[in-house]
Amino acid sequence: MDFYRGKKVLVTGGSAGIGLSAALQLARAGADVTIVARGRARLDDALRELRAAAGAGQRTGAIAVDVTDRSAVRQAMADVIAGLGGLDVVIANAGYAITGWVHELADDVFDEMIAVNYLGQVHVVRAALPHLLRQGHGHICLVSSMLGFFGGFGYTAYSASKYAVRGFAECLRHELRPKGIGVSLFYPPTTKTPGLEQENKNKPKAVWLYESGSGWNKVYEADEVAAALLSAIPRGRFENVVGWDSALMRFAFRHFPRLSRYLNDGELDKAVRKAGGQDALPRANVE
């Protein structure tokens, strides 16, 4: 973590979960850190934790902004850079999931997943780039999801938004490479966070059984995932996962997609049986 000593870092989605864990680890490593999130109350609590983790002379800050508001993000970025006295690393982590059957989800769920999970990261990156380009160095880490490279039932709106992050990151890496700005893409697994707790409140039973009981995946602690994210940035590797299980899954879906889908379908069938069989699945209303 010596890489971060003296670095000026922005973490979006920094008031809870992976973002807050990353911010606290950065502060303990000697970085100046500003966190951004939408909710002021939770952000204030997070800032108190951040200041307690930081050493004497380190700069810390917290700015409430909705990443879907392009103009507000640009103004907030100016405040971030002024407060930190510069900017070296951007961790675009803001996002959340809404699950459900594709034909039952409200129309605006699809809009919101794209607005927050994808365009929210685009707005942050585009607001930070003028500064990074002027100084000729820096790093941008975009946070996707394991569902950014494979699909799982119940996650149509969420997974599509995370695939979009992946496509954006691929192009961004290529475009910024000659400019001396690094780009990394991080695929977090299922992680114990307040966001997951909220997501689970309305998650169909079969979806949770598939997600939590699948041999493909296990549930990680936020501190473990944040540590993996932060260790990936200095290595300079573009695509990054957490743990051998995620690495195996990434390898399988990349090199053996047909077999991977077959196995994934088997996990789906087991989850449906545990949830009560076909009665656990949605049915179209019939007049």
N, C-alpha and C positions, 0 to 999 in steps of 0.2 A: 504493500500500500504506500510505499515511499513515493511512488509516481504522483500521488495526489497532494503531497505536502506543498503548500503555497499555491495550489491551483484554485481557480475561481470557477465554481460549478453551479449550474442551474439544474434543479430536479423538479419536473412537473409531476402532478399527482403526488406531491411530497408530504401530504398531511397524514397519511396512513399507509399501512401495508408495505409493499416492496419499496415504494418511493421514500417513505419515512425511514425505513430500515437502512436504505442506501444513504440517505442524507446524514443519519447519525454516524454511520461507519465512516463517511467522508470527513465529518467534523473531527472524529477521533483520530483520523489519519493526518490531520493538519490542514485540511482544505477550507477555503472560504466558501460558504454554501448559502444559496437562496432557494427556498422551496416555494412552489406555486400550487394552488389548489382553488377550488371554487368556494368551499364553505369557510367562512371567517372564523367561527368558533373552534372548529377542529384544527384549523391552521394555527390559531393562537396557542392552543395546547401543544401542538407539534413544535412551534418555535421555542417554547420554554424548554422542551426536551433538547432541542438542537443547541440552544445556548449553554445548557448544562454540559453537553458533550464536548463543546468547543473549548479550546485553550485560550489563554490570554492573548489578546491582539487579533484573534481570528474574527473575520466578518461573517455575520449570519443575518438572514432576513427572510421574510415571508410576505408574499403578495397574493391577495385574493383576486383571481381573474378567471373568467370562463374561457377556456381555450377555443370554444366554438365562435367566439367574438373576435374576428380578425383585427379590428381597430384597437380593441382593448388589449389584445396580446402584443401588438406593436408598441403601445404606450408602456405596458408592463415591462417589456424587454428593455426599453430605455431606462426604466427605473432599476431593473436588475443590474444592468451594466454599470450604472452610476453607483449603486449601493455596494457592489463588489469591487469596483475599481477596475473592471475588465471582465472578460469571460473566456474561459479555456475549454470547458466541457459542458455540453448540453445533453441531459438525459431526458428524453421525451417519453414519459411514462404514464401520463394521464389516460385513463380509460376504464371501462367496466363492461360487464356482460348482462344482457337480458336474454333469458332462454325461453323456449316454448316451441310448440308445433308451428310450422311455417304458415299454415292456413289460419291459425288462431291468433297469432301475434297482431297487435295493432299496427296499422300502416306506419305510424310515426316512430315505431321502434326501429325500423330499418333506416329511416332518415337519421335518427339520433345516433345509432351505432356508427354510421359513416361520419356524422358531424363531430362526434367526440373522439372516437378511436382512430379515425383516419385524418380527417381535415384538421382536427385539433393538433395533431403532430405536424402536419404541413404548415399550419399557421406559426407554430413555435419555431420551426426550422427556418422558414422564410424571414421571420422577424430577427433571428440571430445572425443570419448569413452576412448581412452587410458588415457587421463588426468583425466576424471571423475572416471574411475575405480581405478586409483592410489590413488586418494584422498578419495574414498569410499562414496561420496555423490554428489548430484547435481540433476538437473531436465532437461528433454528434452520435449519440447512441439512441436508436429507435427501438422501442419495445413493442414487439408483436405478441405472439402467443404460440404455443404448440399447435393451436388451431389455425395458425397462419401458414401451415404447410400440409395439413390434412383436415378432412372434414369429419365432424361427429354429429349425430342426430340431436336435434334440439338447439343447435347453435348456428342456424342459417344466417341470421342477421349479424351476430358477433363475428363468426368465422370469416364472412365476406369482408368485413371491415379490417380484420387483421391480415388477410391476404393482400388487401390494398396497401397496408403499411409495408409489407414485404416488397411489393412491386416498386413503391416509392423509394425504399431504401436501396434496392438494386440500382436504380437509375442514378440516385443521388451519389452513391459511392463512385460510380463511373465518372460522373460530372465533376465531382470535387477532387478527385485524385490528382489532377494536374495542379490544383490550387494549394496542395499541401494540407488539406483538411481531411481527417480520417472519419470514416463512417462505419459503425457496427450495427448489427441487427441481433436482437436478443429475443429468444423464444422461451418465456417462462412457462413452467408446468402449472398444474393446479396447486394453488398456494393458499395457506391459511391466512386470510386477511379479513378485515371488516367488509370489504367488497364481496368476498365469497359468501360470507354470512348473509348479506343482503340478497345476493343472487339466489341463494338456496331457498329463500322464503317462498318463492313462486315457481321453483324448478319442478317440472314433472318428475314423479318418483322414478320412472324408468331411466330418465336422463341421469339422475344422481347415482343410481345403481350402476349404470354403465360407466360413469366418470370415476367414481370412487372404487369400484370393484374390478375395473379393467386391469388385466395383466400388462397393458400398455403404459399405465400411468400410476403414480402414487402422489399423495398430497404432501407438499413440502412446507417447511417453515419459511416465513418471510425473510428472516435474517440470512438463512442459507441461500435463498434465491438472490437476495441483494448482494451478498458477497461474491457469488458467481458472476453477476452482472459487472460489478466493479473490477473484478480480476480480468475480465475479458477485454476491457478497453485498452489497458497498456499492452496487451499481447498483439493487438492490431489485427486479429482475425475477424473476418466480416460476419459470419454466422456463428451463433453461440447458443448452447443449451446448458441445462443443469443436470448433472448426474448421468450415470451409465445408461439408465433406462430411457431417458430422453434422447441420448446420443444414438442408442440402438434403434429407437423409433424413427429418428430422422434418417438414419442410414437405410432402414428398410423401406420407407416410403419413397426415398429417392431412387434406390437401385432395384427394388422389387415391389413396385406399386400394386401389381395384380395380387400377389401373395398377401401383401399388407392389407389390402381391402378385404380379402377373404377372411383373414384373421380378425379384422376389425368388425366385420359383419357377424362373426361368431360371438364376439363380446356383446354386440347389440342383442342378439337372440337370447343370450343368457340373462341379460338385464331385463328384457321384456318378460321372460318366464318368471323371474323373481318378483317382478312388479305385479304379476297377476295375469300374464298372458295377453291375448289380444284385447281383453277388456281394459287393459291399462293404456291402450293406444287410443288416440282421438278418432272420432267417427264424424263424417260429414252429416250435417242435418238433412234429413230426408222428409219432404212434405208428405 
